[in-house]
């Protein structure tokens, strides 16, 4: 996102009312898309949110962002707040259950690449598992997944040996203690996390399945969902979403060698039938059309 857009967004955040007679009050958007609970820096998902609000501002008017986030929130906790109208928008991987409980904005923030999972673990373990070549060999590897992530059921139902984890922070200690062998995370996120925890990453292969990572909106805020969908269409048409994606996500994809990897594809029975897999422009070319 350009410095101009970020500056405009900063002005919007500080507004409570326009202060101009006859004009509607700004649209309030309560969200949790920050680097951490004690930071006011937007993460990539927050930058996408601002982009969509800016792209829709000419049609829908001004907006105000309000931080609603606490330290240690799990996906389940944040989603519960969305369902109970204490949060307007959050970002998470889709599933049939989640799309029943909230309004999905069906444009994948990661172009499907959060479904490309790279295993990380202790260096010696990773070295031993680099040579895996078949699905049968993969099924003998113990992999960890947090219980409330859709990935847990996807990998389990795909025939993998999945160890149930309580949360992500505690999983690193269990990984070092060899409670399981690999912790697969999305290719868009695994590199920095592995480096922070002094873990190695598989370089030759990846687990992959069709999925989408959306902005989800509270059912009480259909006007916000409509606005974000409109903004996403505008950002796709003028390539501003591609530019933001390339700037923020592209370097990590290059570092993790997306194009050179062998994929072990799994089915995703939890993928809603409404997922727009037919829209080629919404998905990364490395995986588009290769799903089972």
C-alpha positions in Angstrom: 0.0 0.0 0.0 1.3 3.5 -0.8 2.4 6.0 1.8 -0.5 8.2 0.7 -3.1 5.5 1.4 -1.6 4.7 4.8 -1.6 8.4 5.7 -5.2 8.7 4.7 -6.1 5.7 6.8 -4.3 7.2 9.8 -6.5 10.2 9.5 -9.6 8.0 9.3 -8.6 6.1 12.5 -8.5 9.3 14.5 -12.0 10.5 13.5 -15.1 9.8 15.5 -17.4 12.1 13.5 -16.8 14.1 10.4 -17.7 17.3 12.1 -19.4 18.5 8.8 -23.0 19.3 9.0 -25.3 17.2 6.8 -22.8 14.4 6.2 -23.2 10.9 7.4 -21.1 9.6 10.2 -18.1 7.4 9.1 -18.6 3.6 9.0 -17.3 2.0 12.2 -15.1 -1.0 11.6 -13.9 -2.9 14.7 -11.2 -5.4 13.8 -8.1 -7.3 15.2 -5.8 -7.1 12.2 -2.6 -5.8 13.9 0.9 -7.2 14.4 0.0 -7.9 18.1 -2.3 -6.9 20.8 0.1 -4.2 22.1 1.0 -2.8 18.6 -0.8 -0.2 16.5 0.9 -1.5 13.3 -1.4 -3.2 10.8 -0.4 -6.7 9.6 -0.8 -7.6 6.0 -4.4 -8.5 6.5 -5.1 -5.1 8.0 -3.4 -3.4 5.1 -5.7 -5.3 2.8 -8.7 -4.2 4.8 -7.6 -0.6 4.6 -7.0 -1.0 0.8 -10.6 -2.2 0.3 -12.1 0.5 2.4 -10.1 3.1 0.5 -11.1 1.6 -2.9 -14.8 1.8 -1.8 -14.7 5.2 -0.2 -15.9 7.1 -3.2 -19.1 5.0 -3.3 -19.7 4.2 0.3 -18.2 7.1 2.2 -15.6 7.5 5.0 -14.8 5.0 7.7 -13.3 4.7 11.2 -11.1 1.8 12.3 -11.3 0.7 15.9 -8.9 -1.8 17.4 -10.6 -4.8 19.2 -7.9 -7.3 20.2 -6.5 -8.9 23.3 -3.3 -10.8 23.9 -3.5 -14.6 23.4 -6.8 -14.7 21.5 -7.2 -18.0 19.7 -9.0 -18.2 16.4 -12.0 -19.7 18.2 -12.0 -16.8 20.7 -11.9 -14.2 18.0 -14.5 -15.9 16.0 -16.8 -16.1 19.0 -16.5 -12.3 19.4 -17.4 -11.9 15.7 -20.5 -14.2 16.2 -21.6 -12.2 19.3 -21.3 -8.8 17.5 -18.3 -7.7 19.6 -16.1 -7.6 16.5 -17.0 -6.5 12.9 -14.4 -8.2 10.8 -11.5 -10.7 11.2 -9.5 -12.8 8.9 -9.3 -16.6 8.9 -9.3 -19.8 6.8 -12.8 -20.7 5.5 -14.9 -23.7 6.3 -18.5 -24.7 5.9 -19.1 -24.1 9.6 -17.5 -20.6 9.6 -19.4 -19.5 6.5 -22.7 -20.4 8.3 -21.8 -18.3 11.3 -20.5 -15.2 9.6 -20.4 -13.5 6.2 -17.4 -14.5 4.1 -15.9 -12.0 1.7 -14.9 -14.5 -0.9 -11.6 -13.2 -2.1 -8.6 -15.1 -0.8 -6.1 -12.7 0.9 -3.3 -15.2 0.1 -4.4 -16.4 -3.4 -4.8 -19.9 -2.0 -1.3 -20.2 -0.8 -2.1 -20.7 2.9 -3.1 -24.1 1.7 0.5 -24.8 0.7 2.0 -26.0 4.0 5.7 -26.2 4.7 6.9 -28.5 7.4 9.3 -27.0 10.0 11.2 -28.8 12.8 14.6 -29.4 14.3 17.4 -29.2 11.7 18.3 -32.9 11.9 14.7 -34.0 11.6 14.1 -31.8 8.6 17.3 -33.1 6.9 16.1 -36.7 7.4 12.6 -35.9 5.9 13.8 -34.0 2.9 13.9 -37.1 0.8 10.2 -38.0 1.1 8.8 -38.8 -2.3 5.5 -40.7 -1.9 2.2 -40.2 -0.1 2.8 -43.4 1.8 6.1 -42.1 3.2 4.4 -38.8 4.2 1.7 -40.7 6.0 4.3 -42.1 8.4 5.5 -38.6 9.5 3.9 -37.2 12.6 2.7 -33.6 12.0 1.2 -31.2 14.4 -1.8 -29.0 14.0 -3.7 -26.7 16.4 -7.1 -28.2 17.2 -9.2 -25.3 16.1 -7.5 -24.7 12.8 -9.3 -26.2 9.7 -6.0 -27.7 8.8 -6.3 -30.2 11.6 -9.2 -32.0 10.1 -8.0 -31.5 6.5 -4.7 -33.2 7.2 -6.3 -35.9 9.4 -8.9 -36.7 6.9 -6.2 -36.7 4.2 -4.5 -39.7 5.9 -1.7 -37.9 7.7 -0.6 -38.8 11.2 -1.8 -35.6 12.9 -0.9 -34.7 16.5 -3.5 -32.4 18.2 -2.0 -29.2 19.6 -3.6 -26.8 22.0 -2.1 -23.6 20.6 0.8 -22.4 18.4 3.1 -20.9 21.1 3.3 -24.2 23.1 3.8 -26.3 20.0 7.4 -25.1 19.5 8.5 -26.6 22.8 6.7 -29.9 22.0 8.4 -29.9 18.6 11.8 -29.5 20.2 11.0 -32.3 22.6 10.1 -34.6 19.6 6.5 -35.0 20.6 6.0 -34.9 16.8 8.2 -34.4 13.8 7.0 -31.5 11.7 4.8 -28.5 12.2 3.4 -27.5 8.8 2.5 -23.9 8.4 1.5 -21.8 5.3 4.3 -20.9 2.9 3.3 -17.3 3.4 4.1 -17.4 7.1 6.4 -20.3 7.9 9.8 -18.6 7.2 9.8 -15.9 9.9 8.2 -18.1 12.4 10.8 -20.8 11.9 13.6 -18.3 12.2 12.3 -16.8 15.4 12.1 -20.3 16.9 15.5 -21.6 15.5 13.8 -24.3 13.4 14.6 -25.5 9.9 12.1 -25.8 7.1 11.6 -28.5 4.4 12.9 -27.1 1.1 11.9 -29.8 -1.5 8.2 -30.6 -0.9 5.0 -29.2 0.5 1.6 -30.4 1.6 -1.1 -28.7 -0.5 -4.9 -28.5 -0.5 -7.5 -26.1 -1.8 -8.5 -23.5 0.8 -9.2 -19.8 1.1 -8.4 -17.3 3.7 -11.0 -14.6 3.8 -12.1 -11.6 5.7 -15.2 -12.6 7.7 -17.8 -10.1 8.7 -20.4 -10.2 11.5 -23.8 -11.2 10.3 -25.1 -8.0 11.9 -23.0 -6.0 9.4 -24.1 -7.0 5.9 -23.4 -3.5 4.6 -19.7 -3.8 5.6 -19.5 -7.2 3.8 -21.0 -5.6 0.7 -18.6 -2.7 0.8 -15.5 -5.0 1.2 -16.6 -7.1 -1.7 -17.0 -4.0 -3.9 -13.6 -2.7 -2.8 -11.9 -6.0 -3.6 -13.3 -6.0 -7.1 -11.9 -2.5 -7.6 -8.5 -3.5 -6.2 -8.4 -6.5 -8.5 -9.3 -4.5 -11.6 -6.7 -1.8 -11.0 -4.1 -4.3 -9.8 -3.6 -2.5 -6.5 -4.3 -5.8 -4.6 -1.7 -7.6 -6.8 0.8 -4.8 -6.0 0.2 -5.1 -2.2 0.4 -8.9 -2.4 3.7 -8.8 -4.3 5.2 -6.3 -2.0 4.3 -8.0 1.3 4.1 -11.7 0.3 6.2 -12.0 -2.8 9.6 -11.9 -1.1 8.6 -14.7 1.3 7.4 -16.9 -1.6 10.7 -16.4 -3.4 12.7 -17.2 -0.3 10.7 -20.4 0.3 11.1 -21.6 -3.3 7.4 -22.0 -4.2 8.1 -22.8 -7.8 10.6 -25.6 -7.2 8.6 -27.7 -4.7 6.9 -31.0 -5.2 3.3 -30.9 -3.9 1.5 -33.7 -2.0 -2.1 -32.8 -2.7 -4.9 -33.5 -0.2 -8.6 -33.1 -0.6 -10.5 -30.5 1.5 -14.0 -31.8 2.4 -14.5 -28.7 4.5 -14.2 -26.3 1.5 -17.6 -24.7 0.9 -19.0 -25.3 -2.5 -19.4 -21.6 -3.0 -15.6 -21.1 -3.1 -14.9 -19.3 -6.4 -12.2 -21.8 -7.6 -13.3 -21.1 -11.2 -12.1 -17.4 -11.1 -8.5 -17.8 -12.2 -7.6 -14.3 -11.3 -8.2 -14.9 -7.6 -5.6 -17.7 -7.2 -1.8 -18.0 -7.5 -0.7 -19.6 -10.8 1.5 -22.1 -9.0 -1.5 -23.9 -7.7 -4.5 -22.9 -9.8 -6.2 -25.9 -11.4 -3.9 -28.4 -9.7 -6.1 -29.3 -6.8 -7.7 -32.8 -6.6 
